[in-house]
Amino acid sequence: MNTTYSALFGLKHNPFLSSVPTEALHVTQQLEMFCWRLERLVADGGFALITGDVGHGKSCALRIADSRLSKMRDVTVGVVSHPQCRVTDFYRQMGDIFGVTLAPSNRWGSFRSLREKWQAHIDSSFQRPVLLIDEAQEMQPVVLNELRILSQAKFDQHNVLTVCFAGDQRLPDKLQTPELMPLATRIKCRLTLDYSTAPQLRDALIHSLQAAGAPHLMTSGLIDTMCERAAGNMRVLFNLAADLLDQAAKQERAQLDEALFLEVFNVPRTGPRRQSAKGSPKISTPQVQR
């Protein structure tokens, strides 16, 4: 983190960046319940799904799930970094993730080697290996089906893998196609992230400030104003906060307040709201003055 922020604001880390430590992320009751169910899914194997629009916290939820699962005894967690790949590259990734020497040109040999590796892990620990896939809406249907068949054994009676997908709204739409319906019906655990209310945004922002060691960095009035302007989107909220923090550091202000918000985003202090051609209020996105 920039040492200026630490000296001026007393921050342990910048609470508004995506690089915030996992332990500092805000865990809602809904996310807590999902992680609890996912931890228990590992014993039996199967599929889990995190979905939501852009900016609602899917990747953060996956980070928290990864942290929780990695702390479980005898649980091996792998992460797919290239979901757009074809089947041959998918097997190359699986070999790298789980430490198995595979020949992607020999799909049957690769299939068998992975299954044997996972079954050996189950026999020794009674826990299924876990595969986490972010941006799963980018996966090709043929790869999704390959993964479904790869994870099943004994006529679908036995699962040798636990898989958690995370993706935007294109993913559930894709899973409703006839080609992928067999996978959709096997998803046992779901987390749907929707637009946040102002109190939910406020809770997340206050938690982030407290975790960063600066609970009084923002005034209560500023927090309320930002939560109203964020349009229910967590990413928008934290992007606004990051811009304000940069400007406050530039001006060497020790605290962020509503006056700074009005100045930075050029929000008129008085005057009626502009009307669109149809007579409804026209909403404009705040612009940062650099």
C-alpha positions as CSV (number, residue, x, y, z in Angstrom):
1,M,0.0,0.0,0.0
2,N,1.1,3.6,-0.6
3,T,2.9,4.8,2.5
4,T,1.2,8.2,2.2
5,Y,-2.1,6.5,2.9
6,S,-0.7,4.7,5.9
7,A,0.8,7.9,7.4
8,L,-2.1,10.2,6.6
9,F,-5.1,8.0,7.3
10,G,-3.6,5.3,9.6
11,L,-4.7,2.5,7.2
12,K,-3.3,-1.0,7.4
13,H,-4.3,-1.5,3.7
14,N,-6.3,0.3,1.1
15,P,-9.8,-1.0,1.9
16,F,-11.2,-0.1,-1.5
17,L,-9.0,-2.1,-3.8
18,S,-9.6,-5.6,-5.1
19,S,-6.2,-6.6,-3.5
20,V,-7.7,-6.2,0.1
21,P,-6.7,-9.2,2.3
22,T,-9.3,-12.0,2.2
23,E,-9.7,-11.9,6.0
24,A,-10.8,-8.3,5.6
25,L,-13.7,-9.0,3.2
26,H,-17.2,-8.6,4.4
27,V,-19.1,-11.9,5.0
28,T,-22.9,-11.6,4.9
29,Q,-25.2,-14.1,6.5
30,Q,-26.2,-15.3,3.0
31,L,-22.5,-15.9,2.1
32,E,-21.8,-17.5,5.5
33,M,-24.6,-20.1,4.9
34,F,-23.3,-20.8,1.4
35,C,-19.8,-21.5,2.7
36,W,-21.1,-23.7,5.4
37,R,-23.0,-25.8,2.9
38,L,-20.0,-25.9,0.5
39,E,-17.8,-27.2,3.3
40,R,-20.2,-30.1,3.8
41,L,-20.5,-30.7,0.1
42,V,-16.8,-31.6,0.0
43,A,-17.6,-34.9,1.9
44,D,-20.0,-36.1,-0.8
45,G,-18.8,-34.2,-3.9
46,G,-21.0,-32.4,-6.5
47,F,-21.5,-29.0,-7.9
48,A,-22.1,-25.5,-6.4
49,L,-22.9,-22.3,-8.2
50,I,-22.4,-18.5,-7.5
51,T,-24.1,-16.1,-9.8
52,G,-24.9,-12.4,-10.0
53,D,-24.6,-9.3,-12.1
54,V,-21.3,-7.6,-12.7
55,G,-19.9,-5.9,-9.5
56,H,-22.0,-7.8,-6.9
57,G,-19.1,-9.7,-5.3
58,K,-18.9,-13.1,-7.0
59,S,-15.1,-13.2,-7.1
60,C,-14.9,-12.0,-3.5
61,A,-17.3,-14.8,-2.5
62,L,-15.1,-17.3,-4.3
63,R,-12.0,-15.9,-2.5
64,I,-13.7,-16.4,0.9
65,A,-14.9,-20.0,-0.1
66,D,-11.3,-20.8,-1.2
67,S,-9.9,-19.5,2.1
68,R,-12.4,-21.6,4.1
69,L,-11.9,-24.8,2.1
70,S,-8.1,-24.5,2.1
71,K,-8.2,-24.5,5.9
72,M,-10.1,-27.8,6.0
73,R,-8.0,-30.9,6.8
74,D,-7.0,-33.1,3.9
75,V,-8.8,-30.9,1.3
76,T,-7.0,-30.1,-1.9
77,V,-8.3,-27.0,-3.7
78,G,-7.5,-26.2,-7.3
79,V,-8.3,-23.1,-9.3
80,V,-9.0,-22.9,-13.0
81,S,-7.3,-19.8,-14.4
82,H,-8.3,-20.2,-18.1
83,P,-12.0,-21.1,-18.3
84,Q,-12.2,-20.3,-22.1
85,C,-10.0,-23.2,-23.0
86,R,-10.8,-26.2,-25.2
87,V,-11.0,-29.7,-23.9
88,T,-7.3,-30.5,-24.6
89,D,-6.1,-27.4,-22.7
90,F,-8.6,-28.2,-20.0
91,Y,-6.9,-31.5,-19.4
92,R,-3.5,-29.7,-19.4
93,Q,-4.8,-27.4,-16.6
94,M,-6.2,-30.3,-14.6
95,G,-2.8,-32.0,-14.8
96,D,-1.0,-28.9,-13.6
97,I,-3.5,-28.3,-10.8
98,F,-3.6,-31.8,-9.4
99,G,0.0,-32.8,-10.1
100,V,-0.8,-35.5,-12.7
101,T,1.3,-36.1,-15.8
102,L,-1.2,-36.2,-18.6
103,A,-1.1,-36.5,-22.4
104,P,-4.0,-34.3,-23.6
105,S,-3.9,-36.0,-27.0
106,N,-4.9,-39.2,-25.1
107,R,-8.2,-38.1,-23.6
108,W,-9.1,-41.5,-22.2
109,G,-5.7,-41.9,-20.5
110,S,-6.0,-38.4,-19.1
111,F,-9.6,-39.1,-17.9
112,R,-8.5,-42.3,-16.2
113,S,-5.4,-40.8,-14.6
114,L,-7.4,-37.9,-13.0
115,R,-10.1,-40.2,-11.7
116,E,-7.5,-42.6,-10.2
117,K,-5.7,-39.6,-8.5
118,W,-9.0,-38.2,-7.0
119,Q,-10.2,-41.7,-5.9
120,A,-6.8,-42.3,-4.1
121,H,-7.3,-39.0,-2.3
122,I,-10.8,-39.9,-1.3
123,D,-9.7,-43.4,-0.1
124,S,-7.0,-41.8,2.1
125,S,-8.9,-38.8,3.5
126,F,-12.6,-39.3,2.9
127,Q,-12.7,-35.8,1.3
128,R,-13.3,-34.9,-2.3
129,P,-10.8,-32.6,-4.1
130,V,-12.2,-29.2,-4.9
131,L,-12.1,-27.2,-8.2
132,L,-13.0,-23.5,-8.2
133,I,-13.8,-21.8,-11.5
134,D,-14.3,-18.1,-11.8
135,E,-15.8,-16.5,-14.9
136,A,-17.4,-19.8,-15.7
137,Q,-19.8,-18.3,-18.1
138,E,-16.9,-18.3,-20.6
139,M,-16.6,-22.1,-20.5
140,Q,-17.5,-24.0,-23.6
141,P,-20.4,-26.4,-23.3
142,V,-18.3,-29.4,-24.3
143,V,-15.8,-28.6,-21.5
144,L,-18.6,-28.3,-18.9
145,N,-20.0,-31.7,-20.0
146,E,-16.5,-33.2,-19.9
147,L,-16.2,-32.0,-16.3
148,R,-19.6,-33.4,-15.4
149,I,-18.7,-36.8,-16.7
150,L,-15.2,-36.7,-15.3
151,S,-16.5,-36.1,-11.8
152,Q,-19.0,-38.9,-11.8
153,A,-18.5,-42.7,-11.2
154,K,-20.6,-45.8,-10.7
155,F,-23.6,-44.6,-12.8
156,D,-23.7,-41.3,-11.1
157,Q,-23.8,-42.9,-7.7
158,H,-20.4,-41.7,-6.6
159,N,-18.8,-38.2,-7.0
160,V,-15.0,-38.0,-7.1
161,L,-14.8,-34.1,-7.3
162,T,-16.4,-31.0,-5.8
163,V,-16.8,-28.1,-8.3
164,C,-17.8,-24.5,-7.5
165,F,-18.7,-22.3,-10.5
166,A,-18.9,-18.5,-10.3
167,G,-20.2,-16.5,-13.2
168,D,-22.5,-13.7,-14.3
169,Q,-26.1,-14.1,-15.5
170,R,-25.0,-15.6,-18.7
171,L,-24.1,-18.8,-16.8
172,P,-27.5,-19.8,-15.5
173,D,-29.0,-19.0,-18.9
174,K,-26.4,-21.3,-20.5
175,L,-27.1,-24.0,-18.0
176,Q,-30.8,-24.0,-19.1
177,T,-30.0,-25.2,-22.6
178,P,-30.8,-28.8,-23.4
179,E,-27.1,-29.6,-23.8
180,L,-26.2,-28.5,-20.3
181,M,-29.4,-29.4,-18.4
182,P,-27.8,-32.6,-17.0
183,L,-25.3,-30.4,-15.3
184,A,-27.8,-27.8,-14.1
185,T,-29.9,-30.5,-12.4
186,R,-26.8,-31.7,-10.4
187,I,-26.1,-28.3,-8.8
188,K,-26.7,-28.9,-5.1
189,C,-25.7,-25.5,-3.5
190,R,-26.4,-22.1,-5.0
191,L,-25.6,-18.5,-4.0
192,T,-27.4,-15.7,-6.0
193,L,-26.0,-12.2,-5.5
194,D,-28.4,-9.4,-6.2
195,Y,-28.4,-5.6,-6.0
196,S,-27.6,-4.5,-2.4
197,T,-29.8,-2.2,-0.4
198,A,-28.3,1.0,1.1
199,P,-28.1,-0.6,4.6
200,Q,-26.2,-3.6,3.1
201,L,-23.8,-1.3,1.3
202,R,-23.3,0.7,4.5
203,D,-22.5,-2.5,6.5
204,A,-20.0,-3.5,3.9
205,L,-18.3,-0.1,3.8
206,I,-18.1,0.2,7.6
207,H,-16.7,-3.3,7.9
208,S,-14.0,-2.5,5.3
209,L,-13.0,0.7,7.2
210,Q,-12.8,-1.1,10.5
211,A,-10.8,-4.0,9.0
212,A,-8.4,-1.5,7.6
213,G,-7.9,0.1,11.0
214,A,-9.6,3.5,10.2
215,P,-13.3,3.4,11.3
216,H,-13.5,7.2,11.3
217,L,-12.0,7.7,7.9
218,M,-15.4,8.7,6.5
219,T,-18.1,10.8,8.1
220,S,-21.5,9.1,8.6
221,G,-23.1,11.6,6.2
222,L,-20.6,10.7,3.4
223,I,-21.2,7.0,3.9
224,D,-25.0,7.5,3.5
225,T,-24.5,9.7,0.4
226,M,-22.2,7.2,-1.3
227,C,-24.5,4.3,-0.6
228,E,-27.4,6.2,-2.2
229,R,-25.2,6.9,-5.3
230,A,-23.9,3.4,-5.8
231,A,-27.1,2.1,-7.4
232,G,-27.0,-1.1,-5.3
233,N,-23.6,-2.1,-6.8
234,M,-20.8,-3.0,-4.4
235,R,-18.1,-2.4,-7.0
236,V,-19.4,1.0,-7.9
237,L,-19.5,1.9,-4.2
238,F,-15.8,0.9,-3.6
239,N,-14.7,2.6,-6.9
240,L,-16.3,5.8,-5.7
241,A,-14.6,5.4,-2.3
242,A,-11.2,4.7,-3.9
243,D,-11.5,8.0,-6.0
244,L,-12.3,9.9,-2.9
245,L,-9.4,8.5,-1.0
246,D,-7.0,9.4,-3.8
247,Q,-8.3,13.0,-3.8
248,A,-8.1,13.3,0.0
249,A,-4.5,12.1,-0.1
250,K,-3.7,14.6,-2.8
251,Q,-5.2,17.4,-0.7
252,E,-3.8,16.0,2.6
253,R,-7.2,15.7,4.2
254,A,-7.3,13.5,7.3
255,Q,-11.0,12.7,6.9
256,L,-13.4,12.2,3.9
257,D,-16.7,14.1,4.1
258,E,-19.6,15.2,2.0
259,A,-17.9,18.4,1.0
260,L,-15.1,16.4,-0.7
261,F,-17.7,14.2,-2.4
262,L,-19.4,17.3,-3.9
263,E,-16.1,18.7,-5.0
264,V,-14.6,15.6,-6.5
265,F,-17.7,14.4,-8.4
266,N,-18.9,17.9,-9.3
267,V,-22.4,17.3,-7.9
268,P,-24.5,20.5,-7.8
269,R,-25.2,21.6,-4.3
270,T,-28.6,23.1,-5.1
271,G,-31.1,23.3,-7.9
272,P,-33.8,21.1,-9.3
273,R,-33.1,17.7,-10.8
274,R,-32.9,17.7,-14.6
275,Q,-35.8,16.1,-16.4
276,S,-35.5,13.7,-19.4
277,A,-37.5,14.1,-22.5
278,K,-40.2,11.8,-21.0
279,G,-40.4,13.8,-17.8
280,S,-38.6,11.2,-15.6
281,P,-35.5,12.1,-13.5
282,K,-32.3,11.9,-15.4
283,I,-29.6,10.0,-13.6
284,S,-26.0,10.9,-14.3
285,T,-22.9,9.1,-13.2
286,P,-20.6,11.2,-11.1
287,Q,-17.4,12.3,-12.9
288,V,-14.1,12.6,-11.1
289,Q,-12.2,15.8,-11.5
290,R,-8.6,14.9,-11.9
